[in-house]
Structure formats: C-alpha cells, structure tokens
Amino acid sequence: MKSIIEIPVRRFPVIVYDKRSTVELPLAENVTLSKQQLQAAMVCGLSSNEVITRICEKKGYKVLEIGTPDKVTLTVDLDALAWKELEA
C-alpha cells in the first residue's frame, strides 16, 4: 500500500538584493509557499507579496521584484521516505 501525499505549492520568482553583501548585484531567487500558507496569510489580511517580502527581509534580503507564481504539486512517498530514514 502506497502512502503518497500531494502538496500544492506556488513558486514565486523573486529578484532580491542582499543587504549583508558589499556587492550590489540583484539576485534571482525562488520563494516557495504552500497553498495552506497563502490561505493562512489571507485570513490574517496579508497578500502573497507581503508574505514574501517579510520572509526575504528576515533572511537579510530586500525585495526588488516579485514575479508571477508557477503552480506546482509536490508528491511525497511516505513509505520510501520512512525506509530511507530508518536506513540512515
């Protein structure tokens, strides 16, 4: 019997500037949020852009641009993951 979980996520392409670095080059990063995280943010009155900005600022980045998200579904096989963990 397979135990598979599917997690719908949104991957946002983000252009950021590293405030900790002396090099002033923009960096291309991806911020991935689950659909549940985005729904929780909406309940709190936050937009996806505000959530991404807060996440990046906590890590020392300044957001320059947030792109359109890609919709992705992650598939996790719990049986394989559990066996892998037991072998380690």
C-alpha positions in Angstrom: 0.0 0.0 0.0 1.4 3.4 -1.0 1.1 6.4 1.2 1.5 9.3 -1.1 0.9 13.0 -0.1 0.4 15.7 -2.8 1.1 19.2 -1.7 0.0 22.1 -3.9 2.6 24.9 -3.8 3.3 28.2 -5.6 6.8 29.1 -6.6 7.4 32.8 -6.9 10.4 34.1 -8.9 11.9 36.9 -6.8 14.6 39.4 -7.6 16.3 40.4 -4.4 19.3 42.4 -3.1 21.5 41.0 -0.3 21.7 43.8 2.3 24.5 41.9 4.1 26.8 41.8 1.0 29.1 44.6 -0.2 28.4 43.6 -3.8 25.4 45.5 -5.2 24.1 42.9 -7.7 20.5 41.7 -7.8 20.0 38.0 -7.2 17.3 35.8 -8.7 15.7 33.6 -6.1 12.6 31.4 -5.8 10.3 31.5 -2.8 8.0 28.5 -2.5 4.9 28.7 -0.4 2.2 26.0 0.2 -1.4 26.8 -0.7 -2.2 26.5 3.1 0.4 29.1 4.0 -1.1 31.5 1.4 -4.6 30.9 2.7 -3.5 31.5 6.3 -1.9 34.8 5.2 -5.1 35.8 3.6 -7.0 35.2 6.8 -4.6 37.5 8.6 -5.1 40.1 5.9 -1.7 39.7 4.2 -1.2 39.4 0.4 1.3 36.9 -1.0 3.6 39.9 -1.8 3.6 41.0 1.8 4.4 37.4 3.0 7.3 37.1 0.5 8.7 40.5 1.5 8.6 39.5 5.2 10.3 36.2 4.5 13.0 37.8 2.5 13.6 40.6 5.0 14.0 38.1 7.8 16.8 36.5 5.8 18.5 39.8 5.1 17.3 40.5 1.6 15.5 43.5 0.1 12.8 42.5 -2.5 13.2 44.4 -5.8 10.6 42.5 -7.8 8.1 39.6 -7.4 7.1 37.6 -10.5 4.0 35.6 -11.3 4.0 32.2 -9.4 4.2 28.8 -11.0 1.6 26.3 -9.8 3.4 23.1 -8.8 2.2 19.9 -7.0 4.8 18.2 -4.9 4.4 14.4 -4.4 5.9 12.7 -1.4 6.1 9.0 -1.0 5.9 8.5 2.8 6.8 4.8 2.7 10.0 5.4 0.8 10.9 8.4 3.0 10.4 6.4 6.2 12.6 3.5 4.9 15.3 6.0 3.9 15.2 7.5 7.4 15.4 4.1 9.1 18.4 3.1 7.0 20.3 6.3 7.9 
